[in-house]
């Protein structure tokens, strides 16, 4: 019996002594930004701690078995491992569990907490002891918020790569109108860098025509605007297909389409043919100056 208790004491001291030493090593490695080394040291630490806990559990069970055998030898009773695990007590021990309270001949027993509950509680404590330093001190793995932000950034990068990949497949036949505010803002940046010199900062028209009214020289549908920007016109506007990729042309076309009805100050007089809100030619429209 003394040898068993001595073994438990040695293992417990070893467990307590090893944890801070390993923690110091991990902190030192973290400062050097060697994340992979931190991971393996923590894995070793967790494995070592788990091994020590398992050895302690085995030793405790051996001790309990010895004590139980001694008790069974004295009392002549025998309990299976399952009965001990669930905290079962034989009927012959009920007198030890009786409480002083009694009501109408009903007596209450002070039954102990089952062993499985105590072990489960111990496991949760061990989990917390490992969880706190790993996630909040050493920060080996990210918390949910950080993981979410990383995944969002990764998704945005993949989205940009996908858009660049499919950009060359966009043309005046299959182009779609973009309505997303962020994408429209990107189109506005392309417009200000390349189109504002002729059409004004707000599309009011300077050398080029007004882009905010219902009149269009070459069509106001998204396909028409895309085609006009891509190939240019015969009256002064160059084609932009060499300077801008198809995705950029789609973005700036969608931005120009969004300018309809904004009525900026100092807007240029209408030019071209009036079109409906859908961008189709209005049967009752009239032609105005075709100069560009």
Protein Blocks (a to p, Z undefined) as FASTA:
>chain_A
ZZmmmmmmmmmmmmmmmmmmmmmmmmmmmmnopaklmmmmmmmmmmmmmmmmmmmmmmmm
mmmmmmmmmmmmmnopacdfklmmnopacfklmmmmpcfbdeehiacddddddfklmmmm
mmmmmmmmmmmmmmmmnomaacfklmmmmmmmmmmmmmmmmmmmmmmmpcfklpccdfbf
klmmmmmmmmmmmmmmmnojnonopkbccfkbmbdfkbpafklmmmmmmnopaeopacfk
lmpcfklmmmmmmmmmmmgonlpghiacdedjdddfkopacfkbccddfbZZ
